[in-house]
Amino acid sequence: KTQGEFGGIDVVINNASVIDLSGSLDLSAKKYDLMQGVNVRGTFMLSRAAVPILREAENPHILSLSPPLNLSPRWLGGHTGYTLAKYGMTMATLGIGAEFAKDGIAANTLWPRTTIATAAVQFALGGDQMMKVSRTPEIYADAAYEVVTKPSRDYTGQTLIVEDVLEAAGVTDFSRYAAVPGTPDDQLFPDIFLD
């Protein structure tokens, strides 16, 4: 239907995600299955379904909002169920990227150094206080734009960091992205999965 209505697909963004930072003994099987279903299965199935259409695009990209694979016990053991779900998104993306590189389809992941002021962060990580020490979603959007406008045949199979992508594009001042204007960068809350 999308192909018929819009003439094709140029970019797939895997943003759907369920977050639950419970420890293994406190995480219900139902919530674990939901995280695996939405995060991992959703990323894989949407990407897979889009491949035949992406093959026809001029500069096809798949971009998943998931972290680099950091095997530190801090992240593996802190919230194992959620870590598996997010790392599963990354693995699915890197796998699709490797499998379809010959078709010129780029597949990368993108993750921020700081928390982003979203409903998920507000709900799961710390309410209004966490929102105040986060960056706006615009930083993610600007970095995603930089990624998906690069030549797909040359820019694939990477786990990218939002701020690194923007720095490579010439951005040196991130202050405009603070959810609360004037918040110094060193007072922003670091996102999970990065050391």
N, C-alpha and C positions, 0 to 999 in steps of 0.2 A: 504494500500500500504506500509506504514512504517513497519508494522508487517511482511509482506512478504519479504520485501527487507532486513531488519535488524534483523529480528527474534524476535522483541518485543520492548517494551518501558519500560525503567527502571525509567526514570525521566522526568517530565514535568516541564518546566520553563515558567511561565507566565511573560514575559517581555514586550510584546507589550503594548504601552500606548500612549495616546494623552494628551498633556499638554496645557492648556490655563488658565492663572492665572487672567483672567478678572473678574471683579466684576459682580454680578448677572445682573445688568441692561445693562452692556456692552457686555455680552456673548450672542452671537447669538444662536437661537434655533438649528440651523444646527450644530454648533460646540458642543453644549451641547449634542445633540444626538450622534455625532461622539465619544465624550469622553465616554459616557455611552456604546455605541456599542462596541468600541474597548476595553476599560478598563474592564468594568464589564461583559458585555455579552461575550466578547472574553475569559476572564478568566474562566467563568462558562462553556461555551460551549466546550472549549478545554479540560478542566479538566474532564468534564462529558464524552466526547468522548473517553478519554484515560482510564477511569476506567476499562472497560472490559479487556483491554490489561494489565493494571497495576496489575490487580488481579493475573496474571500469573507470574509476576516478583518476583524475590527473595527478593528484598529490595526496594519496590516502593515508590517514593516520588513525591509530587507536591510542587513546590516552587514558590510563587508569589512575585514579587518585588513591594511590597506595604507596607504602614506604619502601625504601631500600631494605634488603635482607640483612638485618643486624642480628647476629647470633649471640649477642651478649646475654648472659643469664638474667640480667636486669629486665630485659624485654621479653625473653622467652618465658621466664617464670613469673613475671608480674601479673599477667592476665592471659594465661596460655590460650584459652579459647578464642579470644579476640585476636591475639597475635597470629594464631593459625589462620584465621579468616582473612586478615589483611595481607599476610605473607602469601596466602593462597591466591589472592588477587594479583599480587606481583608476579608469582610464578606462572599463572595463567597468561598474563600479558607478555612476559618474556618468552614463554613457549610459543604463543601465537606469532610473536615477532620473528622468532627463529624459523618457524615453519613456513611463514609466508613472506619472508624477506625476498625470495626469488620473484615474487609478484610485485615487489616495490611497495608493499604495505608496511608502514612503520608502526611499531607498537612499543610504547614507552610508559613509564610510570612517573608520577609527579607528586612530591610531598613537601610540605612547608617546614621551615625551621621553628616557627612559632605556631601557637594555636590560632585558629581562624574563627572569627566571630560569627558562628552559625548556630542554628537551633540545637544541633547535636552537641556542640561544645557546651552550650548553656545548660542543656538538660543533663548530660552525662558527666561533665567534668567540673562544674563549679558555679553554675548560676550566673547572675549578673556580674559578680566579681571577676569571674574568668573572662567574661566578655570584655571587660575594661582593659585587660592585659593581653588582648589578642589583636591580630591584624584583620582588616576587612577582607571579604571575599574577592575584592578587586585585584589583590595581589596574585591570587591564584589564577584569575581570569587573564591577567596580563601575561603571566608566565605561560599559561596554556596556549595563548595566542602565539607566543614566540615559538613554542614547540611545534604546533601544527602548521605553521607557515614555513618551516624548514623543509628542504627536499627530502621526501620520505625514503628514498633509496639510500640516503647518506646518514640518516639520523634515526636509528632504530636500535632496540634492544638495550635501552639505558634506564637506569633508575635515577631520576633527576630530582634535584632539590630546587624548589621555587626560587629562592633568593639567588642561587647560583646561576640559574637560567637568566634571570633579569640582570644580574651583574655582567654576564657575558654579552647581554644586549646593550650594555652601557648605562644601566640604572645604578646610580651610586647613593641616592638618598631614598630611603624607604619610609621616611617619616609620614608621607601622605597616606600610607596604608594603615597607620595606627587607628584602631577602632575609636579610641579617645585621642583626639588631636593633641599633640604635644607630649605624648607618652614616649620617653626615651626607649630606644631599642633594647637597652640592657634591663629594662623593667618589664619587657614582654615575656609571656610564659612560653618556655620551650615545648615544642610538640613532642609526642612520644616517638619512640623507635630511633631517635638520633642521639648520639653521644656528644 
